[in-house]
Amino acid sequence: ERLRVKIESALWPQRTVTASFGIGTLTEDMKERAELIAAADRALYASKEAGRNRSTHVRDVAEAEPQPD
C-alpha cells in the first residue's frame, strides 16, 4: 500500500499515474510457484474490478470466489 500511495502522490510530468497491486502469500499447501502467481493474479483483478488504484490481498477475495474441488 505504501508503494501504491508513493506512485499516486509523485509528481509525474505528463499525467497522474496510479497503480493497482495484487498480493498473494505463499502457504504450506501450495505445491507449485504457479499457485502463488495465480493467487496474486486473482487479487490484482479484484483490485481492478473494485475501481483500480488499490492494493488487494488474495485473502480478501478468496472468500467471495468459489474454490475448485
N, C-alpha and C positions, 0 to 999 in steps of 0.2 A: 504494500500500500504506500510505503514511503517513496518508493521509486515512481509509482504512478503519479503521486502528488508533485514530485520534483519535475517530472516531464510536463505536467499540466501547467505548473506555475513558472516554468522557464520562459524567457523572452525569445521567441522564435522570429526571425526576420521576415518570413513570408506569410505565416498564418499561425493560428493557435494549433498546438499539437496535443493530442490526448492519447492514452494507451489503455488497452484492456488486457488483463492478465488472467490466466487460468492456472491454478496451483493444485498440484497433486502431492500426496505424501506416500512414500514407499512404505508398504505394510508387509508383515510377515507372510501373508497369504499370496502375495504376488510372486509368480514363478518366472516371469519374463519382463524385461525392461519395457516392452511394448505396452504392458498393462499400466505402468506408471505414466507413459506418454499418453495413452488413451484417457486416463483419468484427468490429466491436466487439460487435454483437448476438450473433454466434456465441460470442464469448468470454464474454459475460455469461451465456448459457445454460449454458456449460460450468462457470462458477463456481457457478451454482445447482445443477446436477446433481451437482457434486462435494461438496455439503454446505452451500452458502451461506456467507456471511460470508468471502469471499475475493476476491482480485483475480487475474484471469487475462488474459494477453495472447494474442491470436489465434495468434501463432506457436507457442504451447504446445499448441494444439488442432488446428491446421491439418494436422499430420502424421497425426493419427488419423482425420480425416474424408476421405471420398472427394472428390476435386476434380472439378468439372464439366469436360467436354471443350470 
